[in-house]
Amino acid sequence: TMRETVIQSLIISVKLTIAPIAISDNFHEIRIVAMAALMILFPFIPVAQH
C-alpha cells in the first residue's frame, strides 16, 4: 500500500542518516540523531496503524 511505501522510505532515510554516524563511532551523536528521527517519525506512526 501507499502507507507501507512511505514507511519503508522513512526507515531507509533514517538508516542512511544514522549509518555515517555509526561508522564514526560517536555514540552520543547516534543517540541525538535517533531521538530526532523518533520525533520526526512519531506523528506518522498513528497514521500508519489505521
N, C-alpha and C positions, 0 to 999 in steps of 0.2 A: 504493500500500500504506500501511499504518499508519505504518511507519517513515519513509517519504518525507514524509508529512504532518507528523510530529514534527520531522523535519529542516528542512522548509520553515518551520515556525512558529519554530524556534530561530533560523534565519537571519534571519527578519523581526524577531524581538525584538532580535537583535544590531544590525541595521541601525537600528532605532528608537532603540537606546541610543547608537549612535555618531553618528547624524545631527545631534543638537543640539550635540554637542561639535565636530563638523566645522565647523558653522556658526560656532562661537565662535572658530575658527582657533587653538585651543590644541592643537598637535600633541603636546605632552608628555602631555596628558590622553588624547588619542586612543590613544597608544601603551599607556598604562596600561589603558585600557578594552579595547583589542584583546587584550592579554595576558590580562586577566581573562576575556574571552569565550572565548579559546582554552582556558584552564584549565577553564572550565565545560563547554565542548563536547567536549573531548578524550575523556572517558570514553564519550561517546555514539558517537564515530566508529567504533571497532572493532565495536560492536554493529550499527551501520547497514550495515557492509560485509558482514556474514554473512547 
